Amino acid sequence: MKPITEQQPATEQQPAIFEDRRQNRDSSRPEGVGERRQFSNSYNSENEDVNELAQAIDQYKLRHRRRFITFEELHSVVIGLGYHK
């Protein structure tokens, strides 16, 4: 181990290089392909209402480029499907 006096000051270290992976996306790929979907395993439910809700949520997330949605966004999806209190 080097003595403290021989170490380089922290200001001389190389900065970390940030790679923006979003710019490297394959533009020939359709929107949302390759991304993990939150409800992808729910499409095979026996309840058709569950399948409809899962598909509506996924469509909302694709349109708005969101990976997760808030409760307010979920509420707007449910209202958009015609459900009401």
Secondary structure, 3 states (H helix, E strand, C coil): CCCHHHCCCHHHCCCCCCCCHHHHCCCCCCCCCCCCCCCHHHCCCCCHHHHHHHHHHHHHHHHCCCCCCCHHHHHHHHHHCCCCC
